[in-house]
Amino acid sequence: MSLSITVPLCCLALAIEALVGYPAPVYRVLGHPVTWIGAGISALERRLNVPTHSFGERRAAGVLTLVVLLTVTALATVPVQLALGRSVLGLVVLAITASSLPAQRSLYDHVRDVAVALEREGLEAGRIAAGMIVGRDTAVLDEGGVARAAIESLAENFSDGVVAPTLWLLVGGLPGCALYKVVNTADSMIGHRTERYAAFGWAAARFDDLVNLPASRLAALWIGVAAALTDTSGPGAWAAVRRDAASHRSPNAGWPEAAMAGALGLRLAGPRVYAAVTVEDSYMGDGRREAKAADIRAALRLYRVACVVQFAVVAGVALLVR
C-alpha cells in the first residue's frame, strides 16, 4: 500500500475514533468488526477443534483456521481499499471504516470506569468493573490489586489495541489493520495454554506475538515520551523498561507495562490468579505496590498524552510524505 494513501488514512481514522469512538447505535444495528471476527473464530473452532484428535491434528486445524480467517478478511478488504483509495471522498469513507479498529476511546472509558467504581461505590464495584477488562480472578483482589489490574490492562491494551492497529494501518491500510485484528482477536479467544486450546490456539498465539513485537516497543516509547512531557517520571519509565521488560512471561506485554510502572512509580505485574490458578510472573517497576483510584487517573492522563504523541508522529510522517 502507498504511504500517500495509508498515512492520511491513519490520521483521519485516529481522529475520528478519538472524537466519537464506535457509536452505540451503530453497534446495536451492525455489531462490531471484532464481533464478526469472533463469530467466525467460534464457528471454525466448534467444527475443527475436535477433542478426540491428536495434538498435531488439532494444531494443524488451528493453523488452517487462522489461514481461512486471514484469507477471507483479505478478500473482503483489499477490493474496498483499492476502490475507495482513489478519491478524497473515498478516503474519508475508508477512514470512517478503519476508525472502528483502533480502541483509543473505548479503552480509556473502560479503565476510567474502574476508577469511578472505586471512588463512588467501593471495592466490590471496582472488582466488577475490573472484571470487564481483565481475565484474572478479581474476587480475590484488594483495592491495590484492582487498581494495578486496571493500570496493567491500560498499558498492555495501549500496545495491542491502539499502537498495533495504528502501525498496521500505516503499513497496510484497511487490509493491514483488519488482518492484524483477526490475529489479535484469535489470540484473545483461543491463544490460551489450556487443555482445550493449547494445540488449536498455538498458531494464533505465536503469530500474535510476532505481529505485536514492533508495537509493544513503540508503546513503551510513546509512554516514556509522554512521561517526560507530564508530571510523571520519564527516567523511571526508561529504567524500568531496560531492567524489567524482557523478564515478563510475554515477549511483548512487559514493555508497555514496565514503562507505565516506572513512569508512575509503581510495581506492577508479579503473581496473578487466573481461574483459581496462580500464574507466576516477574514484577515490572520497583515502586510501591499500593495503588488507588488516583493512580488509575494518573495512568489515564499519561495514556492520553501517549495517544497525542503517537498522533503527532503520524501527522509528522504525513507531512514528510506530502
C-alpha positions in Angstrom: 0.0 0.0 0.0 1.2 3.5 -0.8 2.1 5.7 2.1 0.5 8.6 0.3 -2.8 6.8 1.0 -2.2 4.9 4.3 -0.7 7.9 6.2 -3.6 10.3 5.7 -6.0 7.4 6.2 -4.4 6.7 9.5 -4.5 10.3 10.7 -8.2 10.6 9.8 -9.1 7.2 11.4 -7.4 8.1 14.6 -9.0 11.5 14.8 -12.5 10.1 14.1 -12.1 7.3 16.7 -10.8 9.7 19.3 -13.7 12.1 18.8 -16.7 9.7 18.5 -15.4 6.2 19.3 -17.6 3.4 17.9 -21.2 4.8 18.3 -23.5 2.6 20.3 -26.4 2.9 17.8 -24.1 1.5 15.1 -23.0 -1.3 17.4 -26.7 -2.2 18.1 -27.5 -2.4 14.4 -24.3 -3.8 12.9 -22.3 -5.2 15.7 -18.5 -4.5 15.5 -15.8 -6.0 13.3 -14.3 -7.8 16.3 -17.7 -9.4 17.0 -17.8 -10.5 13.3 -14.3 -12.0 13.6 -15.2 -13.6 16.9 -18.2 -15.3 15.4 -16.0 -16.7 12.6 -13.4 -18.0 15.1 -16.1 -19.6 17.2 -17.7 -21.3 14.2 -14.4 -22.7 13.0 -13.3 -23.8 16.4 -16.5 -25.7 17.1 -16.1 -27.6 13.8 -12.3 -28.1 13.7 -11.1 -28.4 17.3 -12.1 -32.0 17.8 -11.1 -33.2 21.3 -10.5 -36.8 20.2 -7.9 -35.8 17.5 -4.2 -35.9 18.3 -2.3 -32.8 19.4 -0.7 -32.5 16.0 -4.0 -32.7 14.2 -5.5 -30.0 16.4 -2.5 -27.8 15.9 -2.9 -28.2 12.1 -6.6 -27.4 12.5 -5.7 -24.2 14.3 -3.3 -23.2 11.5 -6.0 -23.8 9.0 -8.5 -21.7 11.0 -6.1 -18.8 11.0 -5.3 -19.1 7.3 -9.0 -19.2 6.4 -9.8 -16.1 8.6 -6.9 -14.1 7.1 -7.8 -15.1 3.6 -11.5 -14.2 4.0 -10.5 -10.9 5.6 -8.1 -10.0 2.8 -10.6 -10.8 0.1 -13.2 -8.6 1.8 -10.9 -5.6 2.5 -8.4 -5.3 -0.3 -11.0 -4.5 -3.0 -12.6 -1.9 -0.7 -9.2 -0.3 -0.2 -8.5 -0.3 -4.0 -11.9 1.0 -4.9 -12.1 3.8 -2.3 -8.5 4.9 -2.1 -8.6 6.9 -5.3 -10.5 9.9 -4.2 -10.9 12.3 -1.2 -14.4 11.2 -0.5 -13.4 7.5 -0.8 -10.5 8.2 1.6 -13.0 9.6 4.2 -15.2 6.6 3.9 -12.2 4.3 4.3 -11.2 6.4 7.4 -14.7 6.0 8.9 -14.5 2.3 8.4 -10.9 2.0 9.7 -11.8 4.1 12.8 -13.7 1.0 14.1 -10.4 -0.9 14.6 -8.2 1.2 17.0 -9.6 1.4 20.5 -8.3 4.7 22.0 -11.6 6.0 23.3 -13.2 2.7 24.4 -10.0 1.7 26.3 -10.0 5.0 28.1 -13.7 4.6 29.0 -13.4 1.1 30.3 -10.4 1.8 32.5 -11.9 5.1 33.8 -15.0 3.0 34.8 -12.8 1.1 37.3 -11.6 4.4 38.9 -15.1 5.7 39.1 -16.4 2.5 40.6 -13.7 2.5 43.3 -14.2 6.2 44.1 -18.0 6.2 44.2 -19.0 2.7 45.3 -16.0 1.0 46.8 -14.1 -2.2 46.4 -16.8 -4.6 45.3 -17.9 -2.3 42.5 -14.3 -1.8 41.5 -13.8 -5.6 41.3 -16.9 -5.9 39.0 -15.6 -3.1 36.7 -12.1 -4.5 36.6 -13.6 -7.9 35.7 -14.9 -6.4 32.5 -11.4 -5.7 31.2 -9.1 -8.3 32.7 -9.1 -12.1 32.7 -7.8 -12.7 36.2 -9.9 -13.5 39.3 -11.0 -10.1 40.5 -12.9 -11.5 43.5 -9.6 -12.1 45.3 -8.2 -8.6 44.7 -8.0 -5.8 47.3 -8.1 -2.2 46.3 -4.5 -2.1 45.3 -4.9 -5.2 43.2 -8.0 -3.8 41.4 -6.1 -0.5 40.7 -3.0 -2.4 39.4 -5.1 -4.7 37.2 -6.7 -1.7 35.6 -3.4 0.1 35.0 -1.8 -3.1 33.6 -4.7 -3.6 31.3 -4.4 0.0 30.1 -0.7 -0.4 29.4 -1.0 -3.7 27.6 -4.1 -2.8 25.6 -2.5 0.5 24.6 0.0 -1.6 22.7 -2.4 -4.3 21.4 -5.5 -2.1 20.9 -4.1 1.3 19.9 -0.5 1.2 18.8 -0.5 -2.0 16.8 -3.7 -1.2 14.8 -2.2 2.2 14.1 1.1 0.7 12.9 -0.6 -1.9 10.7 -3.0 0.7 9.3 0.1 2.8 8.3 1.8 -0.2 6.8 -1.1 -1.9 5.0 -4.1 0.4 5.1 -7.5 -1.0 5.9 -6.5 -4.6 4.9 -3.4 -4.5 7.1 -5.3 -3.3 10.1 -8.1 -5.7 9.6 -5.7 -8.6 9.3 -4.0 -7.6 12.5 -7.4 -7.5 14.3 -8.0 -11.1 13.1 -4.8 -12.3 14.6 -5.2 -10.4 17.9 -8.8 -11.5 18.3 -7.9 -15.1 17.6 -5.2 -14.9 20.2 -7.6 -13.5 22.8 -10.1 -16.2 22.2 -8.1 -19.3 21.6 -4.5 -18.5 22.3 -4.6 -20.0 25.8 -2.5 -22.7 27.3 -5.4 -24.8 28.4 -6.3 -28.3 27.5 -8.8 -27.2 25.0 -6.7 -24.6 23.3 -3.0 -25.5 23.8 -2.8 -27.1 20.4 -5.6 -25.4 18.5 -4.6 -21.9 19.5 -0.9 -22.4 19.1 -0.7 -20.6 15.7 -2.8 -17.7 16.8 -0.7 -17.1 19.9 2.6 -17.4 18.2 1.5 -15.2 15.2 0.1 -12.6 17.7 3.4 -12.4 19.5 5.1 -11.8 16.2 2.8 -9.0 14.8 2.8 -7.2 18.2 6.6 -7.2 18.5 7.2 -3.7 17.0 4.1 -2.2 18.5 5.0 -3.1 22.1 8.3 -1.4 21.8 6.7 1.7 20.2 4.1 1.7 23.0 6.9 1.8 25.6 8.5 4.6 23.7 5.3 6.7 23.5 4.7 6.2 27.2 8.2 7.2 28.0 7.9 10.4 25.9 4.6 11.1 27.5 6.1 10.7 30.9 8.8 13.2 30.1 6.1 15.7 29.0 4.0 15.3 32.1 4.5 15.3 35.9 5.4 11.6 35.8 8.9 10.1 35.6 10.4 9.8 32.1 13.7 8.5 33.6 11.7 6.0 35.7 9.9 4.7 32.6 13.2 4.1 30.7 14.9 2.5 33.7 12.0 0.1 34.3 11.9 -0.9 30.6 15.6 -1.6 30.4 15.6 -3.6 33.7 12.2 -5.4 33.6 10.6 -5.6 30.2 12.4 -8.7 28.9 11.7 -10.7 32.1 7.9 -10.6 31.6 6.4 -14.0 30.6 5.0 -12.3 27.5 7.5 -11.2 24.8 5.5 -8.0 24.4 3.4 -7.1 27.4 6.4 -6.3 29.6 7.4 -3.3 27.5 4.3 -1.0 28.0 3.7 -2.4 31.5 7.3 -1.7 32.6 7.1 1.8 31.1 3.9 2.6 32.8 5.1 1.2 36.1 8.3 3.2 36.0 6.6 6.4 35.0 4.1 6.2 37.9 6.5 4.9 40.5 4.5 1.6 40.9 5.4 -2.1 40.9 3.0 -3.9 38.5 2.6 -7.5 37.4 4.0 -10.2 39.6 2.0 -13.3 40.6 -1.7 -13.2 39.5 -4.6 -15.6 39.8 -6.4 -16.9 36.7 -9.2 -19.4 37.0 -8.1 -20.2 40.6 -4.5 -20.9 39.4 -1.7 -18.6 40.4 0.5 -17.6 37.5 4.0 -16.5 38.5 5.4 -13.5 36.6 8.1 -11.0 37.2 7.5 -7.6 38.6 7.5 -4.6 36.4 8.9 -1.5 38.1 10.4 -1.2 41.6 8.0 1.3 43.1 5.1 0.8 45.6 2.6 -2.0 45.3 -0.1 0.1 47.0 -2.3 1.7 44.3 -5.6 3.6 44.4 -8.1 5.1 42.1 -5.9 8.2 41.9 -3.2 6.1 40.4 -5.6 4.9 37.7 -6.4 8.5 37.0 -2.7 9.3 36.7 -2.3 6.4 34.3 -5.2 7.6 32.2 -3.6 11.1 32.0 -0.4 9.5 30.9 -2.3 7.4 28.3 -4.0 10.4 26.8 -0.6 12.2 26.3 0.9 9.0 24.8 -2.0 8.9 22.3 -1.3 12.5 21.4 2.4 11.7 21.0 1.5 8.9 18.6 -0.8 11.1 16.6 1.8 13.8 16.4 4.3 11.3 15.0 1.8 10.0 12.4 0.9 13.6 11.4 4.6 14.3 11.1 5.0 11.4 8.8 2.1 12.7 6.8 3.8 16.0 6.3 7.0 14.2 5.2 5.1 12.1 2.7 3.4 15.2 1.2 
